Every structure is written in structure tokens, then in C-alpha cells.
Amino acid sequence: MTGSSGVVLTAVLKLVDRYDLYGQVAYPKHHKQSDVPEIYRLAAKTKGVFINPALVEPFGLTLIEAAAYGLPVVATKNGGPVDILKTLNNGVLVDPHDTVAIADALLRLLADKSLWFECRRNGLKNIHRFSWPEHCLTYLSQIHRRLITTHHPFSTTLLAAPPLPYDPATDSLRDFNDISLHFSVDGDPKPVNETSATAAVLDVLHRHHHNRTVHKEVGTAAPDFAPGRRRRLYVMAADCYDLNGRLLIDDLEAVARQLMKVCGADLSAGLVFATGSTIEESVEAMRLCHVEIRKFDALICSSGAEVCYPWRDLAADVEYDAHLEYRWPGDHVKSAVLRLARTDDADSDLTVDLKACSSSCYAYSLRPGAKALKIDAIKQRLRTRGFRCNLIYTRACTRLNVIPLFASRHQALRYLAIRWGVDLAKMIVLVGQKGDFLVFTHL
């Protein structure tokens, strides 16, 4: 036997000889895994004690094994044994550097049989608290208590959206499937006829408004809903940029105003603007379009990395932000993208867009016509280095947004649907023919 095991065993043998403990110390040189339960049973049957005097013990699985066989323990006070003995109450904690304290604890348990039996009973009675079923129940109860006390948006009271009556307004939107829009999309831009595309959008919105007006005349008045308490949502997920990433003010204004006209005075219908631009850019775009930003219930910006509420002075949704923080590498990924997005035959055409960056979105500018790797290729290179995140080309592929793994526009819409109790069937999304459409089919 070599190494540290040999040194320990040699020291044990010398102590046995020094104190004449022959026949009283068992030191098997080798044992199989199947022998371990029998060793624990033998120690318990002979009224022994299990000791783990490690300098630091991260958890202490052997202490739990010993307790399962009714064996009292003496354990180090550094690390996991503190919590284990607090739960099981079946032994004594000691300073691993204090040999006198270790000896006293062992002698106390071996000499005081009533204490030995008390520790045995406590260990057997409480060992179930370290079983998987008990762990799952404890975990779920903690989640339930947190949902109840913090009014988290994923509370079970909001998960089940109330059944809603059939709305014929949905039928009038079937024509959306045949529309070809020249809007900024999260993908590769395709040239189309801008005039005809915008005209087609406005025509469908006009007919939708007419159908809803007729239905409203024969129906009942809509109840009074405050922002964030809608029965249906209209989502404007088209940014309106040309091939060079420039904002098309006239097209954006025409679509936004027609969409607001569709909603009219119906307080049960809300508006959401989902975009790849930042919050500041979205507010400025609506200002140029002469559209009041407070008419929108929510803004989903930076390709789903940010959610804010204009009717609350653009206040960010802190719970959504906390959800995105999971496994988000943050600053570590910022410089990595610049290196890994390079093509094999040229340097990267990406530059960091500081104005468009935020804590949950790193934006990179890409000049029109520049070479850059496809999204899947960059993702693969990031994953091999331990970075898991979403990458989206937006603004007619002149900007690359790198956002957390759980961030996207369709995930943000699902979040709002759960938080506000809106049936996804009542969420109408206006998208382009490419890119955006593929993204939002996940809804």
C-alpha cells in the first residue's frame, strides 16, 4: 500500500502496538462496496461510534449512511456536518485540530449508554429528511411559499387563463398569413416591394377594424380594464427598417396608427411593441411617428432582453430581469463574441455598439454587406467555451444582439401572457414574412 493511505495505516498500526490494542481494532486492507453496509451494522451492533474528523467536509455523505444504520457520530465542525447534525441530532461536533476534544466526544458516547441510544433513535427517526421524496417536498413547499408571499408572475393563480368566449375578430386576421412585409426581421433580409407590402398591411388592418366595429355594435360594452389587465393583446413586432438599417418612419407610423385604430376604445384590448431596438430607440421611433408611447401596455426591446411598461414611466420588469440572469455569462461573453464571430478568411466586421448595450444585451454593429458567421456557427463556438446565450441579427442584419439564454421576443410574450392571464389564442402578432415569423411561430 502506497501514498497517503499507507501512511495512515502505518500510523494506526504503531498506535495499536503502543497501547496494546491487539484484537480490539479492525483495519481491513480492502473491502468491496457491498461490504460497507455490513461494516456499519457491525459497528452499531457492538455499540460503536462513527467518526469523521476531516479538516473540512464539503457535505458528509458517510454521516448520513451511518445514521441510516443507527450509528451515532462524531464529526468535524467545518462544513456540511454542521447542517447534517442539526437536522439529525445524532452526535457531537468537534474541532478536528483538538485531539482532546475528539477523545472526550468518543468516550462520552461510548460510556454514556443512554446518550448513545438517544443519538441512535434520533438518527433513525430523522434520516428520512435526507431522502429524495422529502427533498422534493421541501423544495416545492419553499417555491409555493415564495409564490404566495411575493406574488410572483408565475403564481398558479395566473397560470390557468380563464376561458374566454369565441371572438370572430380572429377570423379577420387570417389574411395576415399571405402578407409580404419589408420590415426589419431577426434574420436575413429579403428585398420586396415596399409600397405594396405596406398597403397590404393597412388593408388587412382596415378590414379587421370594420369587422370588430360591426361586432361591437351587436355585442355588449367592454368592461373597464386597466393597463396590464387585458383580454386580448395586439403585438406590433415589425420595426420597419430598410436594407441599410435605416428607420422607415412613414411605414412604421402608418402601421402603428392603423393598429391603434383597430383597438379603438376597447379597453379589453392592449398593445405591445416587440422590437430588436433598445428602449431609448423605441421611444424615439414612436416620437418621430407622432405616436404616444404610453398607449402601449408594454415594450419588449433588445430582441426580448428588456421588458418595460410605458404607463409606469418605462419602469423595467425586475422579475423578468431576474429570470434572465440564470446562467447569463455577462461581461465574460462580450469580448468572446468579437473573437469568435470572425470568418476564416477575414477579421470580424463586428464592433461593439455601446449605445445599444445593456446589462442583459450586448449589441454589435455590422456594416451592410459585411461578412459575418451565421448564428448557429457563432453559437457553436460559444458553447464549446461554456457560454450559452441567444444571438439574433436585427435591424436588417446591421446589428447583432447577444442576449441571455432564456431571453427572446416570443418568450417575453409568453411571460406577459402568464403574468396578465391572457390566453395565447387572443394574442395577435403582426410580423414580417421572414425571420420574425419563424421566431413567433413558437407561440
N, C-alpha and C positions, 0 to 999 in steps of 0.2 A: 504494500500500500504506500503510495507516494502522495506528495502535495500536502495541503492543509489537513486533509482527513487523517493522514498518517501521523502528523504532528499532534493532533487532538487525541487520537487513540493511544499514542505513546505516553502522553501526559496522564491519561486515565489509568493506564497500567501501572505507572510509577506511584500514583496515589493509592491504588489498591494495595500495592506492596507496602507502601509506607505505613498505612493504617491497618494492615492485616484484614482486608475486606474480602478475602477469597471466599467464594461461594455465595456472596451477597450482591455481587454486581454482574449483570448480564450485558455483554457487549458483542452482539452478533456482528461478524465481519461483513456479512452480506445477507440481504433479505429481499424477497420479491414483493411487488406491490400488493399481492393477495395476502401477504403475511401481516400487513400493517394493522388491520382490524384485530387480529389475534393478539398483537403486542399491546394494543390499547386495552383489550379485555383482560389480559393478564395483569396489567398494572392496576386496573380498577378492582379486580378480584382480590388482589393482595393488599388493598388499601394504600396504594401508592399515590404519587403526585406527579403531574406532568409539568415540566419547567421549560420555558423558552426565554433564556436570558440574553437574547440578541441585543447588541448595542442600539440598533434601530430596526424595527419590524414594520414594513410598509402596511401590511394588513394583519396576517396571523391566522392563516387557514388551519394550521395544526392545532391551534387553541380551540377552534370550533369542532374539529374532529375529536379531540379529547373530550370535550363537553358532551358530544353525542354518545360517548360510551360511559358517561357518568364519572369522569375522572377530574378531580379538582386541579387547578392550575396555579402556577406561579409564573408571572410574565413580566417582561420589560415594560417600563412606564413610558417608553419612547416609541410613539407611532400608533398603529392600529389597535393593539391590545387594550388601550385605554377605553375606546368605544366598545370593544367586544365585552370586556368585563363589566362595563357599566350596564350593558344590556343583559348579560347572563348572570352576573353577580355570583360567580362560582370560583373565586380565587383571590389572589393577592398580587398587587403590582409592586415591583421593586426597581431600584436603581441598578442597572447592570454593572456599574462600576463599584458598587458597595457589596463586597463579598459577605460581610457580616449580616447585612440586611437579607441577602439571599438565603443564608443559612438559617436565620431566625424564621423566615417565612416558611421554609421547608419543615423545620422542626415543629413549628406551630400547627401546621396542617396534619403532620404525621402523629403528633402527640395528642392533639385535641380531637377525639373521635366525633364528638357532637358537631364540631365545626366542619370536619371532613364530610359527614353525612349531609349537613346543611348545604355545603357547596355542591355536592353531588346532586341533591334534589333540585337546587336552583338551575344547574346546568341542563338537566334533563327536562325541566319544566319550560325553560325559555329558549331551548335550542331551535324550536320551530320558527323563531323570529328571523333566523338566517336561512330559511328555505325560500325557494323561488316563488311559490304561491304567496307567501307572506310578503315578500319583497314587492311583488306586483301590486298587491292590495294596498300596501303602504304608499307606493308611488302614485297610484291612481287616486287615492284619497287626498294626497297633497295637491295634485293637479285640480281636483274638484274643489277643494277649499280655496285655492288661489283664484279659480274662475269665479266663484261665488263672491269672494271678498273684493276682487279688483275689477269686476265687470269687464272681463276680457272679451274682445270681439268674437272669440271662438266659443263663447259660452253656449251650452247646449240649448238655451232658450232661443238662440238665434240660428242654430244650425238647421232647424226644421222650418223652412219658409211656409207661411200659411197658404193653403190652396186658394187660388185666385180664379174668378170666372173667366170664361173664354173671351178673348178680346179680338174682334175682327180686324183691328188695326194691324195685326201681324201679317194678315194676308196681303195687304197692300205693299209690303216690303219685299215680296218675292222677286220683284223686278231688279232688286239690288244685285242678284247673282250674275246678271248679264251686263253690268256696267263696267267699262274700262276707264279707270281713273289715272290721270297723270299726277299723282301725289307722291310726296316723299314716303318711301316704304323702308321697312327693315330688311333689305335685301338688295339684289341687283336691279337698278332702274331700267325700264324698257320704254323707249320713245313711243308715244301715242299722240293722237290728235287732241290737243289741249282744249280747244273750243268745244268740240263735240262731247268730250268727256264731262266737262263742267256742266254743259247743257243737259246731259243725260241725268246727272245727279240732281240738278234743280227740278227737272221734270218729274222724277220719281218723288222727290220731297213734296212737290206741289200736289201731286195726286194723293199722296199719303195724308196731307193736311186736309184735302177735300173729304176723303173718306172718314177721317176722325171727326170733322165738323158735323157731317150728317149723322154719325153715330151718337155724338154728344147731344144733338137736338132731340133724339128719341129716347135717350138714356136719362139717368139721374145725375145730379150735380156731383162733382168730385168732392170728397171730404177735404178738410183743411189739413195739409201736411206741411210740416216744417222741413227745411233742408236736411237731407240725410234720412228722411223717413218716407221714401218713395215706394210706389208700387211698380213702376217701370222706369228704366233708365235708357236714355239715348246717348250713345258714346260716339263722339267725333274722334276717330283715330286716323285722320288724314291730315298731314301737315301742310301740303301744298308747296313743294319746292321744285324748281326746275333742275335740269341735269347738272348745273354748276352749284347747287345747294342754295340758290337764292330764293327768298320767300316770294311767293306769288300772292300778293295782297288781295287783288281783286277776286281770285278764285276762293281763297280762304274766307273772305268776308261774305261772298255770296252763299257759300255752303253753310257757314255759321248762322247767318241771318235766316236762311230758309229753315234750318233745323230748329231754331228758336220759334219760328212761326208755326212749325208743326206742333211743338209743345203748347204754344199759346198760353192760355191762362189756366191750364190743367195743372193744379198743384200736386197731383199724384205722379206727375212725370218729371224726372230730373235730367240734368245734362252733365256729362263728364267729358273732359278733353284729355285724350291719351296721346302722348307725343314723345318723340325722341329728343326734343329740345329740353333745355333747363327751365326751371320755374320762371326765372327772370326773362328768358327769351319768349316764353309762352305769354306772359303778361304783356310784354312789348308788342308781340304779334297781334294780340287782341286790341291793344290800344290803337295800332295802325289801322286795324279793321273797323274802328269805332264801335267795338262790342264791349259791353260792360263785363269785366271778368267775374264779377260777383254773381252773375247769372248762372255760372257753372257750380254744381254741387261739389265737384272735386276735380283736381288736376292730377293726372298721372304723368309724371315728367321723367326725363332721362331714361327712356325706354323701360320704365317700371321701377326705377331705383328710388323714386321720390313720390310720395302721395301727400297732398296738402289740400286745404279747404278754403277757397276764396271767401266764403261767407263767414269765416273765422279769421279774417285778416291774413290769409295764406298760412295759417298755422299747420305745421307738419304733423303727421300722424306718428307719434312716438312709439306706439305699439307695433306699427308696421316696420318702423326703423329697427326696433329691437329684434323683430322676426328675421330681418335680413342680415343681422350681424353674425348669425350662425355660420361658422367656417369661412367667413369673409377674410381673405388674407390681408386686406388693407394696403398699406404703403408698400408691402413686400412685392406686390404684383405690378406696381406702377412702372418700375424700370424694366421688369422682366418682359413686359409686352413689347417694348421698343426693340429689345434684342431678338425676341422670338418671332416677331411679325415680319422679319426681313425675308425677302425672297432669296433663292440660292444664288442668283446672278446679279444682285444689286443690293445696295443698302436700303434700309427701311425708309419709305416715304412718309412715315408717320411722325408727327410731332405732338407733344403734349399740349392740349388746349386748356390752359389753366382757368380761363373764364368759365368753361363748361364743366370743370371738375367739382366734385363734392365728396363728402365722406363716404358715400356709398356708390359713387360713379366716377371712374377715371375716363376722361374723354380725350381722344386723339384726332387731330385734323389730318385729312388725306386730300391732297390736291386732286382735282378732276383729271381722270385719265392715268393716275399714278398706279404703279404696280403694288399689289399687296396680296398676302396669302388669303386663302379662303378661311372662313370662320372655323370650320372643322379642323383645318390644319393647325391653326393657332391654338385652338382648344387642346388638341392632342399634345402639342409641345408644352403647354402649361401644365397639363395633368401629369406628364412624366416628371415634372418638377414639384409636384404636390400642390399645385394651385387649381382649385375647382371654382369656376365662375362662368358667367354668361357673357358672350361677346355679340354685339349687334352693330351692323353697319346701318346708319341712318342719315337723314338729310341728303337723300340721293347719293349715298355712298361717299359723302365727303367727310364723314365723322364716324369714328369707331367708339362705341360706348362699352366699357368693361364694367360689369355690374355683378353683385353677389349672385351666388348660385340659385337662390330662391326668389330672385327679382326678375320680373318680366311684366309686360303690359297685361297679358291675359291673367297672370297670377294676381296682379293688383286688382283687376276687375272681380276676380273670384273673392278676394279679400273683402272688397266693398259689398259684394252681394251677400256674403255671410254676415258682415257687420251690420248691414242695414236691413237684412231679412228680405231681400229682393230675389224673386225667382229668376234663375238664369234664362228661363224661357221668355221673360219680359225684359231682357236686356238686348237692345238693338244696336249693333255696332256698324258704323259707316267706315269702310276700309277701302284700300286700293285693290287693284286686280292681282298684284304680286306682293310678296313679302308680308305685308300686314295681314292679307287674307290667310296666308299659311300660318301666321302666328296665332290668329284669333280663332282658327278652327278648333283649337284645344278647348275652347269654352264649351 
